[in-house]
Amino acid sequence: MNEQTSAASSQYLSFIIAGEEYALGILQVKEIIEYDTVTRVPGTPAWVRGVFNLRGSVVPVVDLSVKLGMPPSTLTRWSCIVVVEVKLGQERLVLGLLSDAIGQVIELEPEAVMPPPSFGTPIHVDYLLGMGRLGTGKKFVLLLDIDHVLSSQEVLSASVLRAPVEAPLAEEVPAAPPEASEPEAGERPGPPV
């Protein structure tokens, strides 16, 4: 591979939500952490799972499955939080994205990124940057435009996303128990974090 080609390729982190593989640009990902105690905050939208403490900072956790119009994520031993930096209006905020499992870091050349189809994807096409063709081209990963997914007016109005939580925190949701469900045959859960 020559220098020009490698400079044009982009890296993405893939993860699983509701059985589908999605990916985010690696530069937006700050870190991946094991799902631990998340505290619910009363009055927040259904897609805000709660908040957690990240080295002294209160970080909201968004259940992307719910935000994308699917059933809530079920916690398993592979559940993790992908900590990302997103642009909301003129602000850059740190949020956690609940993921069923982490996939891998993938590198895509520009010609491997296709425009999203106008129908047939599990989410609204406006939330996609495109579809990344993996390997021989038989499998695709959905490339999320996370700034767009989280930039709607409803997200901007969710005060827990924009300011430290001052209200008393409600129930805590513990991490999944060790006897959490195993993946079905053929599923690729990804390595535990």
Backbone torsions as a table, in degrees:
resi	resn	phi	psi	omega
1	MET	NA	131.2	-179.2
2	ASN	-85.1	169.2	-176.4
3	GLU	-61.6	-40.0	-178.1
4	GLN	-62.2	-42.6	179.9
5	THR	-65.3	-45.9	-177.4
6	SER	-66.7	-30.6	178.6
7	ALA	-70.0	-27.2	-177.6
8	ALA	-86.3	-16.6	-179.5
9	SER	-75.6	158.1	-179.7
10	SER	-127.1	147.7	178.0
11	GLN	-103.4	144.7	-179.1
12	TYR	-135.7	150.7	171.6
13	LEU	-101.5	124.4	178.7
14	SER	-97.3	150.6	178.8
15	PHE	-152.5	163.4	-174.9
16	ILE	-107.2	132.0	172.3
17	ILE	-134.5	123.0	177.7
18	ALA	50.2	41.7	175.7
19	GLY	80.8	-3.3	178.8
20	GLU	-106.3	148.5	178.2
21	GLU	-96.4	123.4	178.0
22	TYR	-117.7	165.3	177.2
23	ALA	-146.9	151.4	175.9
24	LEU	-123.7	150.0	174.0
25	GLY	-57.6	131.6	-174.1
26	ILE	-60.2	-27.3	-179.1
27	LEU	-69.8	-19.8	177.1
28	GLN	-84.9	-16.5	-177.2
29	VAL	-86.5	123.1	178.7
30	LYS	-90.4	-41.5	177.9
31	GLU	-170.4	167.9	176.8
32	ILE	-122.4	129.5	179.5
33	ILE	-128.8	153.2	176.9
34	GLU	-65.3	141.0	177.8
35	TYR	-64.8	128.1	178.1
36	ASP	-131.1	-158.7	-177.0
37	THR	-62.8	125.8	175.0
38	VAL	-118.3	130.9	-177.6
39	THR	-96.4	124.3	177.5
40	ARG	-70.5	145.6	177.8
41	VAL	-117.9	121.4	-178.3
42	PRO	-59.3	142.8	174.2
43	GLY	82.7	3.6	179.1
44	THR	-87.3	158.2	178.1
45	PRO	-60.7	158.9	-177.6
46	ALA	-59.9	-28.9	-177.6
47	TRP	-81.4	-4.9	173.4
48	VAL	-94.7	107.3	-176.0
49	ARG	-69.5	-28.8	-178.6
50	GLY	149.2	-156.1	179.0
51	VAL	-131.4	157.4	173.6
52	PHE	-139.7	164.1	-177.5
53	ASN	-93.2	116.4	176.7
54	LEU	-113.7	95.3	-179.5
55	ARG	49.0	48.0	175.6
56	GLY	91.2	-5.8	177.8
57	SER	-105.8	141.4	176.2
58	VAL	-84.5	118.7	-177.4
59	VAL	-118.8	122.7	177.0
60	PRO	-71.3	147.4	178.2
61	VAL	-114.1	121.8	179.7
62	VAL	-100.2	127.7	173.8
63	ASP	-84.9	96.5	-176.2
64	LEU	-59.1	-30.9	179.0
65	SER	-57.9	-47.3	179.3
66	VAL	-68.8	-43.3	-178.6
67	LYS	-61.1	-31.0	-179.6
68	LEU	-90.5	7.0	174.5
69	GLY	88.7	20.1	179.2
70	MET	-111.6	172.2	177.5
71	PRO	-62.9	155.8	179.2
72	PRO	-58.1	149.0	177.6
73	SER	-65.4	141.4	174.1
74	THR	-97.0	130.1	-177.5
75	LEU	-76.1	133.8	175.7
76	THR	-134.0	-179.3	178.8
77	ARG	-67.7	-16.4	179.6
78	TRP	-94.9	-4.4	179.5
79	SER	-60.8	139.0	179.0
80	CYS	-149.0	170.5	179.2
81	ILE	-116.1	123.8	175.3
82	VAL	-94.7	112.5	-179.2
83	VAL	-85.2	121.6	-176.2
84	VAL	-127.3	161.2	172.2
85	GLU	-109.6	124.6	-178.8
86	VAL	-123.0	159.0	177.6
87	LYS	-103.3	117.0	176.2
88	LEU	-116.4	107.7	-174.6
89	GLY	64.8	-124.3	178.7
90	GLN	-97.0	-0.2	-177.1
91	GLU	-97.2	151.9	169.8
92	ARG	-112.1	121.9	-175.7
93	LEU	-122.4	151.8	176.1
94	VAL	-98.8	127.2	180.0
95	LEU	-133.4	157.8	172.6
96	GLY	-104.9	137.1	177.2
97	LEU	-111.6	119.8	178.9
98	LEU	-72.6	128.3	-178.5
99	SER	-127.2	144.5	178.1
100	ASP	-70.0	-33.5	178.8
101	ALA	-168.5	157.1	176.4
102	ILE	-93.5	140.3	177.4
103	GLY	-91.8	-96.4	-175.6
104	GLN	-158.5	169.5	170.9
105	VAL	-87.9	125.2	-179.4
106	ILE	-119.0	148.4	177.8
107	GLU	-113.9	126.5	-178.1
108	LEU	-120.9	130.0	172.5
109	GLU	-76.4	155.9	-179.1
110	PRO	-54.3	-37.0	-178.4
111	GLU	-73.0	-11.4	177.9
112	ALA	-89.0	-2.9	178.9
113	VAL	-103.5	117.2	-178.7
114	MET	-103.8	152.7	174.6
115	PRO	-66.0	148.9	-179.9
116	PRO	-68.1	147.0	177.3
117	PRO	-70.1	156.4	-178.6
118	SER	-75.2	-10.4	176.9
119	PHE	-154.0	167.2	173.8
120	GLY	93.8	-2.5	175.6
121	THR	-96.8	154.2	-177.5
122	PRO	-71.7	-9.8	-179.3
123	ILE	-129.6	167.2	179.1
124	HIS	-62.3	132.0	-175.0
125	VAL	-63.7	-20.9	177.1
126	ASP	-65.1	-19.1	179.7
127	TYR	-86.3	-0.4	-176.4
128	LEU	-110.6	139.9	170.4
129	LEU	-81.7	-29.1	-178.7
130	GLY	164.1	-166.0	178.0
131	MET	-126.1	125.8	-179.7
132	GLY	-90.8	125.8	179.0
133	ARG	-83.8	122.1	-178.0
134	LEU	-98.4	142.4	174.0
135	GLY	53.9	-120.6	-175.9
136	THR	-81.2	1.8	175.2
137	GLY	95.0	4.4	179.6
138	LYS	-84.8	-22.3	-178.3
139	LYS	-118.0	141.2	178.9
140	PHE	-121.0	151.8	171.5
141	VAL	-116.7	138.2	-179.5
142	LEU	-84.0	120.9	-178.0
143	LEU	-91.0	109.4	-176.4
144	LEU	-79.6	139.8	169.0
145	ASP	-95.6	84.0	-170.7
146	ILE	-64.1	-30.8	176.0
147	ASP	-62.4	-38.4	-180.0
148	HIS	-73.9	-41.3	178.7
149	VAL	-58.0	-39.9	-174.7
150	LEU	-105.6	26.4	-178.8
151	SER	-115.2	4.9	-179.4
152	SER	-69.1	164.7	-178.3
153	GLN	-59.5	-35.4	-180.0
154	GLU	-65.0	-34.5	177.6
155	VAL	-70.6	-44.6	-180.0
156	LEU	-61.7	-28.4	-179.2
157	SER	-83.9	-9.6	179.6
158	ALA	-78.4	99.6	-172.4
159	SER	-59.6	-28.5	-179.8
160	VAL	-64.1	-22.8	179.2
161	LEU	-81.2	-19.6	-171.2
162	ARG	-109.4	-18.3	-174.2
163	ALA	-142.4	160.1	175.4
164	PRO	-59.9	147.7	-179.5
165	VAL	-76.8	122.0	179.4
166	GLU	-107.9	-20.7	179.7
167	ALA	-73.0	155.1	176.3
168	PRO	-60.9	141.1	-178.8
169	LEU	-83.6	142.1	-177.8
170	ALA	-91.9	-150.2	-173.4
171	GLU	-57.3	145.7	175.4
172	GLU	-95.2	144.1	178.6
173	VAL	-108.4	109.1	-177.1
174	PRO	-70.8	164.5	176.4
175	ALA	-64.4	163.5	-178.8
176	ALA	-62.8	141.9	178.4
177	PRO	-69.2	158.5	-178.2
178	PRO	-58.6	-27.8	-178.9
179	GLU	-84.9	20.4	179.6
180	ALA	-56.6	158.2	-173.6
181	SER	-60.1	143.0	176.7
182	GLU	-84.1	153.9	177.2
183	PRO	-69.1	150.3	177.4
184	GLU	-73.8	161.4	-179.7
185	ALA	-55.0	134.6	178.2
186	GLY	91.8	-15.2	178.5
187	GLU	-77.5	148.2	177.3
188	ARG	-113.8	94.3	-174.8
189	PRO	-73.3	-19.4	-176.2
190	GLY	85.8	165.5	-177.0
191	PRO	-73.9	147.9	174.4
192	PRO	-65.5	148.9	-176.9
193	VAL	-93.1	NA	NA
